[in-house]
């Protein structure tokens, strides 16, 4: 078992490759905004790169909200312990 090979998703080469692939996809979608005709409903959603920034900021807000919620409803490690 000591010679067991690591899973392909935890190898450093694979992680680097996946990061490069994800960044390339993100850059391609932002560049595609120049080619694809957008139909903005409001003035600001027609700005270049708006959807990328909106997605990033929304994701960051969800992470902060989840962290805060975790602090609010967190229980001690012994919460389900022996209570007799």
C-alpha positions as CSV (number, residue, x, y, z in Angstrom):
1,X,0.0,0.0,0.0
2,X,3.0,2.3,0.5
3,X,3.6,2.3,-3.3
4,X,0.0,3.3,-4.0
5,X,-0.1,6.2,-6.5
6,X,-2.0,9.4,-5.5
7,X,-5.4,10.0,-7.0
8,X,-5.1,12.1,-10.2
9,X,-7.0,15.0,-8.7
10,X,-4.5,15.5,-5.8
11,X,-1.3,15.4,-7.9
12,X,0.4,18.8,-8.2
13,X,0.7,18.6,-12.0
14,X,-3.0,18.0,-12.3
15,X,-3.9,20.8,-10.0
16,X,-1.7,23.2,-12.0
17,X,-3.3,22.0,-15.2
18,X,-6.8,22.4,-13.9
19,X,-6.1,26.0,-12.7
20,X,-4.7,26.9,-16.1
21,X,-7.7,25.3,-17.8
22,X,-10.2,27.1,-15.6
23,X,-8.4,30.5,-16.1
24,X,-8.4,29.9,-19.9
25,X,-12.1,29.2,-19.9
26,X,-12.8,32.3,-17.8
27,X,-10.7,34.5,-20.1
28,X,-12.4,33.0,-23.1
29,X,-15.9,33.8,-21.7
30,X,-14.9,37.4,-21.0
31,X,-13.4,37.8,-24.5
32,X,-16.5,36.3,-26.0
33,X,-18.5,39.3,-24.7
34,X,-16.8,41.3,-27.4
35,X,-18.2,38.9,-30.1
36,X,-21.6,37.9,-28.7
37,X,-24.4,40.5,-28.8
38,X,-25.7,41.0,-25.3
39,X,-29.2,42.1,-24.5
40,X,-28.9,44.1,-21.3
41,X,-32.0,44.8,-19.3
42,X,-30.4,47.5,-17.3
43,X,-27.5,49.9,-18.2
44,X,-24.8,48.4,-16.0
45,X,-25.3,44.7,-17.1
46,X,-24.1,45.8,-20.6
47,X,-20.7,46.8,-19.3
48,X,-17.7,44.7,-20.5
49,X,-16.9,42.0,-18.0
50,X,-19.9,42.7,-15.8
51,X,-21.0,39.1,-15.7
52,X,-17.6,37.8,-14.6
53,X,-17.4,40.4,-11.8
54,X,-21.0,39.8,-10.7
55,X,-20.3,36.1,-10.5
56,X,-17.1,36.5,-8.6
57,X,-18.6,39.0,-6.1
58,X,-21.7,36.9,-5.6
59,X,-19.6,33.8,-4.9
60,X,-17.5,35.7,-2.4
61,X,-20.6,37.1,-0.7
62,X,-22.0,33.6,-0.4
63,X,-18.8,32.3,1.2
64,X,-18.8,35.2,3.7
65,X,-22.4,34.6,4.5
66,X,-21.8,30.9,5.0
67,X,-18.9,31.6,7.3
68,X,-20.9,34.0,9.4
69,X,-23.8,31.6,9.5
70,X,-21.5,28.8,10.7
71,X,-20.2,31.0,13.5
72,X,-23.8,31.8,14.5
73,X,-25.1,28.3,14.7
74,X,-21.9,26.5,15.7
75,X,-22.2,24.0,18.6
76,X,-19.4,22.8,20.9
77,X,-17.6,19.6,20.0
78,X,-19.3,17.8,23.0
79,X,-22.8,18.9,22.0
80,X,-23.9,15.4,21.2
81,X,-21.8,13.8,23.9
82,X,-23.0,11.9,26.9
83,X,-25.5,14.2,28.7
84,X,-26.2,12.1,31.7
